[in-house]
Amino acid sequence: MARKGKGLFITFEGTEGTGKTTQIKRLEAKLTARGETVVLSREPGGTPLGEKIRHLVKHAECGRAMVPRTEVLLFAASRAQHVEELIKPSLRRGNVVISDRYFDSTTAYQGVARAIGRAEVRAINRFAIDGLLPHLTVWIDLKPEIGFQRIQSRKMEPPDRMEQEKMDFYRAVRDGYAELAESEPGRFLVVDGAQSPEAVEEAIWNGVKKHLN
Ligand code: TMP
């Protein structure tokens, strides 16, 4: 079912191990069953150029020397490409675009946890998204300690650069999300990630349904 030139843009946010990936797949299945065309994407990444940036910020050896200003600009560069190359064209086709992370990650991780400064991050985000705000942002809220316990029990690879911070860093990220959700209640759907996956799925679906035709 084409959405007549008006797509729906949904973003997912949260600290590590909150179950975003699982929930995105479940939401995709529900939307597809309703006849929607769903485009799944992620940040950093989502385009060939963005995936190279993803490698740089997460895994590359040279990334170990990365300073916070470089980091924020790399995330923003990946985003600018993502917006133009993938998200805007998909929305024009009337698709539902679901992105695993978007500009709120930069506010929470770089702006709050890395303490780059709200004003700078706001300006960089504004430049990168070129006016493209999500219709709905799902924040799966979970204590970072629990998220990391979940990751450790299932992940085979060693932690990447972004997964090697101290727990206080992720607590600050969570505080950043809480602040954002409070300041934009119309855009944010806050879901308690400590619930069962089924309960999380239902809460998300109830929020998404309101945006469907
Ligand atoms: P993930 O896709 O496995 O969640 O990994 C992406 C990592 O990058 C995660 O630690 C969050 C972080 N990140 C930022 O710090 N700033 C950003 O703007 C984005 C998109 C991600």
Boltz pocket constraint, residues with backbone or C-beta under 6 A from the ligand:
constraints:
  - pocket:
      binder: B
      contacts: [[A, 16], [A, 42], [A, 43], [A, 44], [A, 75], [A, 76], [A, 100], [A, 101], [A, 102], [A, 103], [A, 105], [A, 106], [A, 107], [A, 109], [A, 110], [A, 162], [A, 163]]
      max_distance: 6.0
